[in-house]
Amino acid sequence: MKRDRCSIVRGIDRQIMSSSYDRDTDFVYGGGKGVYLFDCSGGKFLDFAAGIAVMNAGHSNPEIMNAIRKQLSLGTHAAFPDFYAETPVLFSQTLLSLLPSSLNSVFLSNSGTESVECAIKLSKWHSRKKWLVAFSPCFHGRTMGSLSMTNSKPVQREGFAPFLPVKHVPYPYPYRFNGSEEECSNASLNAVEKVFKKLGGNVAGIFFEPISGEGGYIVPPKNFARGIRKLCNEFGVLLCVDEVQSGCFRTGKFLAISHFGVEPDILCMSKSIGGGLPLGATVANKKTMDWPPSSHSNTFGGNLLACAAGKAALEFMGKKNLAKNAERVGKSMLQRLSEMQERVEIVGDVRGMGLMIGVEIVESKKSKKPSHDKREETLKKCFEKGLLMLACGKNVLRLCPPLVLTEEQAMKGLDVLEQALKEVR
């Protein structure tokens, strides 16, 4: 029997590509449109992954594709760190128009981990302090600086030490905390304060995901972010907010931190701001981003194609009010998932904001024991039924579809998910 194209691609991939790649399913990308993906043999899949929360504006978005084509006819690379160029400036202006006015200075890079590396260096430069503080779990990237903070899965750090000087404190995890949400929040805030005091005023910055992404799509208690802001003000620590996954309208606001009424000192963004092309941005106030020329730079930051795509993506998402759609469709999905939680024994917790939703898989509701195997089996069954999803944390399903998802499409996907969950034993 003649092997299909997907099998051939997977076979070659396994022979020549790095073994560090971690594939949750056997999906082989062939194309995409809107909220659907197609494998290279013609199979059609409803996409609840959005290219790891990248394709917020939908796959093959015509407005983004047209912007790329237009820029492609003019050129692809301007060496923006060394020469002026209009496209990166226009993108940055568009980005700043969506942010608090206190954030008014931009450094452009190529990825989330680069945006975090920039924030690490900036926090150290501006403060002239040594230590960083991050949470457990957290994910800030895999290059050596950001990896010094990343603390989601042991395999991500094992064998790569020594790291930068970083202290980790517990991320507030209400489902796994034996007490109220307020007690959960206070326990983490007390841990932060204790570390700040122990390090004796030598903390450059604390890095915080408003919703823990790779760590398990954990939503902290409402007062937690305000508590962190207060401690940073008290101890003179820069609040570095990582919105690489949670930003760009995914939670119903442009920044997830805005749900808590808090503004960062340094902001890290990437993923969806590039409209599908590699683009990162680190944003701060000019008084904070006060370093001199050549203190930090790169070659490809401000890439013309990425910035053209990013500007078009931001404008499209604003014009189509995808923040409101994420809020509305996400609310319906959370309600449906909560009902599903009552019916399905292995669904321990459902949480999220907008279209950033986590479903925690357990052995049973009573034991709350995390079940990695049942999570993996659920992912495979969904794939077999035409629904693509990703994992996060030890045992969590992450639902992060394109923000153009309709309520009808959302319910169709949840029908598949519920069927898969019921088949898992």
C-alpha positions in Angstrom: 0.0 0.0 0.0 1.3 3.4 -0.9 2.2 5.5 2.1 0.4 8.8 2.4 2.3 12.1 2.5 1.9 12.6 6.2 3.5 9.3 7.0 6.4 10.1 4.7 7.0 13.5 6.3 6.8 12.1 9.8 9.3 9.3 8.8 11.9 11.8 7.4 11.3 14.1 10.3 12.2 11.4 12.8 15.4 10.6 11.0 16.8 14.1 10.6 15.2 16.5 13.0 16.3 17.1 16.6 15.0 14.7 19.2 14.2 17.7 21.4 11.0 18.4 19.5 7.9 17.3 21.4 4.9 16.4 19.3 1.6 15.8 21.1 -0.1 14.3 18.0 0.8 13.0 14.6 -0.6 16.1 12.8 1.4 17.2 9.8 0.7 20.8 8.7 -0.5 21.2 5.1 -2.3 24.5 5.3 -4.9 26.5 7.2 -7.9 28.9 6.8 -9.7 30.7 9.6 -10.1 28.2 12.5 -9.4 25.1 10.4 -6.1 23.3 9.6 -5.5 20.8 6.9 -2.9 18.0 7.0 -0.7 17.3 4.0 -2.9 14.4 3.0 -6.1 16.6 2.9 -7.5 15.9 6.4 -9.5 18.7 8.0 -9.1 19.7 11.7 -10.8 22.3 13.9 -8.0 24.2 15.6 -8.0 24.8 19.3 -4.3 25.4 19.4 -3.7 28.4 17.2 -0.1 27.5 16.5 0.6 27.7 20.3 -1.6 30.8 20.7 0.0 32.6 17.7 -2.7 32.7 15.1 -5.2 34.9 17.0 -6.4 36.5 13.8 -7.0 33.1 12.1 -5.0 31.1 9.6 -4.2 32.7 6.2 -5.9 35.9 7.2 -6.3 37.8 3.9 -5.4 41.2 5.4 -2.3 39.9 6.9 -1.3 38.0 3.8 -1.8 41.1 1.7 0.4 43.2 4.0 3.1 40.5 3.7 2.9 40.5 -0.1 3.1 44.3 -0.2 6.2 44.4 2.0 7.7 41.5 0.1 7.7 43.5 -3.1 9.7 46.2 -1.3 12.2 44.1 0.6 12.5 41.8 3.5 15.4 43.1 5.7 16.5 46.6 6.6 19.0 45.9 9.5 16.7 48.0 11.7 19.1 48.0 14.7 21.5 50.0 12.5 19.4 51.9 10.0 16.0 53.7 10.2 13.0 52.0 8.6 9.3 53.0 8.4 7.6 49.6 8.8 9.0 48.7 12.3 8.2 52.2 13.5 4.6 52.0 12.2 4.2 48.6 13.9 5.5 50.0 17.2 3.2 53.0 17.1 0.3 50.6 16.5 1.4 48.5 19.5 1.9 51.4 21.8 -1.6 52.7 21.0 -3.0 49.6 22.6 -0.9 49.9 25.8 -1.0 52.1 28.9 0.5 55.5 28.2 3.3 54.8 30.7 4.7 52.2 28.4 6.2 54.3 25.6 9.6 52.8 24.6 9.9 49.6 22.4 12.7 47.1 21.7 11.9 44.7 18.9 13.1 41.1 18.7 12.1 37.8 17.1 10.5 35.7 19.8 9.1 35.5 23.3 12.3 34.3 24.9 14.2 37.2 23.2 11.6 39.6 24.6 12.2 38.2 28.1 16.1 38.2 27.6 15.7 41.9 26.8 13.6 42.5 29.9 16.2 40.6 32.1 19.0 42.8 30.8 17.0 46.0 31.1 15.9 45.3 34.6 19.6 44.7 35.6 20.9 47.7 33.7 18.3 50.1 35.1 18.4 48.8 38.7 22.0 47.8 39.0 20.8 44.9 41.1 21.7 41.2 40.9 18.7 38.9 41.6 15.6 38.0 39.7 12.5 36.4 41.2 10.1 34.1 39.3 7.4 31.7 40.1 6.9 28.0 40.2 5.5 26.9 37.9 6.4 29.5 35.2 7.6 29.6 31.6 9.5 32.4 30.2 11.5 30.8 27.4 14.4 28.4 26.7 17.4 30.6 26.1 19.8 30.7 29.0 18.6 33.9 30.7 14.9 33.1 30.4 15.5 29.5 31.2 17.1 30.6 34.5 13.5 31.5 35.4 11.5 28.9 33.5 10.4 26.3 36.0 7.5 24.3 34.4 8.9 20.9 33.6 12.1 19.3 35.0 13.2 18.3 31.4 13.3 22.0 30.4 16.1 22.8 32.9 17.9 19.5 33.4 21.5 19.5 32.3 21.7 23.2 31.5 22.9 24.7 34.8 24.5 26.9 36.1 21.8 29.6 35.7 21.5 33.3 36.5 20.8 34.1 40.1 17.0 33.5 40.4 14.8 32.7 43.4 11.5 30.9 42.8 8.3 31.4 44.8 5.0 29.5 44.5 2.5 30.7 41.9 -0.9 30.8 43.5 -2.7 27.7 42.3 -6.2 27.7 43.8 -7.2 24.2 42.7 -4.1 22.7 44.3 -4.2 24.8 47.5 -5.8 23.6 50.6 -7.7 26.7 51.6 -9.6 29.7 50.2 -8.5 31.8 47.2 -7.6 34.6 49.6 -5.4 32.3 51.7 -3.8 31.0 48.5 -3.0 34.5 47.3 -1.7 35.6 50.7 0.6 32.5 51.0 2.3 33.3 47.7 2.5 37.0 48.5 4.1 36.2 51.8 6.7 34.1 50.0 7.5 36.9 47.6 7.9 39.4 50.5 10.1 36.9 52.4 12.4 36.6 49.4 12.5 40.3 48.8 13.5 40.9 52.4 16.1 38.0 52.4 17.8 39.4 49.3 18.2 42.8 51.0 17.2 45.2 48.3 19.2 43.5 45.6 16.3 42.3 43.4 16.3 43.7 39.9 12.9 42.4 38.8 10.2 39.9 39.4 8.8 38.1 36.3 5.1 37.3 36.4 2.6 35.7 34.0 -0.9 37.1 34.7 -2.1 33.7 33.7 0.4 30.9 34.1 0.7 29.5 30.5 2.9 26.5 30.0 2.7 25.8 33.7 -1.0 24.8 33.4 -3.2 27.8 32.4 -3.6 28.7 36.1 -5.6 31.8 36.9 -4.4 33.5 40.1 -6.8 35.0 42.6 -8.1 38.5 41.7 -6.1 40.3 44.4 -2.8 38.7 43.7 -1.5 40.9 40.9 -2.3 44.0 42.9 -0.4 42.5 45.8 2.6 41.9 43.7 2.5 45.5 42.4 2.3 46.8 46.0 5.3 44.7 47.0 7.3 45.9 44.0 6.6 49.5 44.9 7.5 49.0 48.5 10.8 47.2 47.8 11.9 49.0 44.6 11.6 46.0 42.4 10.7 46.2 38.7 7.5 44.3 37.8 8.2 42.5 34.5 5.0 41.1 33.1 5.2 38.3 30.5 2.2 38.5 28.2 3.8 36.4 25.4 0.9 33.9 25.5 -1.8 35.8 27.4 -1.6 39.1 25.5 -3.1 40.4 22.3 -6.8 40.2 23.1 -6.7 36.5 24.1 -8.3 37.0 27.5 -10.9 39.6 26.3 -8.5 42.5 26.9 -5.3 43.4 25.1 -3.3 42.6 28.2 -4.4 40.0 30.7 -2.8 42.0 33.5 -5.5 44.7 32.8 -8.1 42.4 34.3 -6.5 43.1 37.6 -6.0 46.8 37.3 -2.2 46.6 37.3 0.4 48.2 35.0 3.8 46.6 34.5 7.2 48.4 34.6 8.5 46.2 31.8 6.2 44.2 29.3 7.2 41.2 27.3 5.1 40.3 24.2 5.5 37.9 21.2 3.5 35.1 19.6 0.3 36.6 18.1 1.7 40.2 17.7 3.5 39.0 14.6 0.4 37.7 12.8 2.1 34.4 12.3 5.7 35.6 11.7 8.4 35.7 14.3 8.2 39.0 16.3 8.9 39.9 19.9 8.6 43.2 21.7 9.8 44.5 25.1 8.1 47.7 26.2 8.8 50.0 29.1 8.8 53.6 30.1 11.6 55.8 28.6 12.9 56.4 32.1 13.3 52.7 32.6 14.5 51.9 29.1 17.4 54.3 29.6 20.4 52.3 28.3 22.9 53.7 25.8 23.4 52.7 22.2 25.0 49.2 21.7 24.1 48.1 25.2 21.5 45.7 23.7 20.8 44.9 20.0 20.2 42.1 17.5 20.3 41.6 13.7 16.8 40.6 12.8 14.7 42.6 15.3 12.3 44.8 13.5 12.2 42.5 10.5 10.2 44.1 7.7 7.9 41.2 6.9 7.2 40.5 10.5 6.4 44.1 11.3 4.1 44.4 8.3 2.3 41.3 9.3 2.1 42.4 12.9 0.7 45.8 12.1 -2.0 44.2 9.9 -2.8 41.6 12.6 -3.2 44.2 15.4 -5.4 46.4 13.1 -7.5 43.5 12.0 -8.1 42.3 15.6 -9.1 45.8 16.7 -11.3 46.4 13.7 -13.1 43.1 14.2 -13.3 43.6 18.0 -11.8 40.1 18.6 -11.4 41.1 22.3 -15.2 41.1 22.6 -15.5 37.9 20.6 -12.9 36.2 22.9 -14.8 37.3 25.9 -18.2 36.2 24.6 -17.2 32.9 23.1 -14.9 32.1 26.0 -17.7 32.7 28.5 -19.9 30.2 26.6 -17.1 27.7 26.5 -16.3 28.0 30.2 -20.0 27.5 31.0 -20.2 24.4 28.8 -17.0 23.0 30.2 -18.2 23.5 33.8 -21.3 21.5 32.9 -19.0 18.9 31.4 -17.0 18.9 34.6 -20.1 17.7 36.5 -20.6 14.8 34.1 -17.1 13.6 33.5 -15.2 12.1 36.4 -11.7 12.8 35.1 -12.3 16.6 34.7 -11.0 18.0 37.9 -10.9 21.7 37.2 -12.0 24.2 34.5 -10.5 27.7 34.5 -9.6 30.5 32.2 -10.3 34.0 30.8 -11.6 34.7 27.4 -10.2 32.1 25.0 -7.3 31.0 27.3 -8.9 28.0 29.0 -7.4 25.1 30.9 -9.0 21.8 31.7 -7.2 19.8 34.4 -7.4 16.0 34.0 -7.3 13.9 37.1 -7.7 10.2 38.1 -10.9 11.1 40.0 -12.5 14.2 41.4 -12.1 12.9 45.0 -8.4 12.1 44.8 -7.5 15.1 42.5 -4.4 13.1 41.5 -3.0 14.5 38.3 -3.3 12.1 35.3 -0.7 12.7 32.6 -1.7 9.5 30.8 -5.4 10.3 30.6 -4.6 13.8 29.4 -2.4 12.3 26.6 -5.0 9.8 25.7 -7.6 12.6 25.5 -5.4 14.6 23.1 -5.0 11.6 20.8 -8.7 10.8 20.7 -9.5 14.4 19.9 -7.0 14.3 17.1 -8.5 11.1 15.7 -11.9 12.9 15.7 -10.7 16.0 13.9 -9.9 18.4 16.9 -6.4 19.7 17.5 -5.4 20.8 21.0 -2.2 21.1 23.1 -1.1 20.1 26.5 0.3 22.3 29.3 1.4 21.6 32.9 1.6 18.0 34.1 -2.0 17.1 33.2 -3.8 20.1 31.7 -5.5 20.4 28.3 -5.0 23.9 26.9 -7.7 25.5 24.8 -6.4 28.5 22.9 -8.2 28.7 19.5 -7.9 31.5 17.0 -9.9 34.5 18.3 -12.1 34.4 15.2 -13.8 31.3 16.5 -17.6 31.4 16.4 -19.8 30.1 19.2 -21.1 27.4 16.8 -17.5 26.3 16.0 -16.6 26.3 19.7 -19.6 24.1 20.7 -18.7 21.7 17.8 -15.2 21.4 19.2 -16.5 20.8 22.7 -18.8 18.1 21.5 -15.7 16.3 20.2 -13.8 16.9 23.5 -16.6 15.6 25.6 -16.9 12.5 23.5 -13.2 11.9 23.8 -13.2 12.5 27.6 -16.0 9.9 28.0 -14.0 7.3 26.1 -10.9 7.7 28.2 -10.5 5.1 31.0 
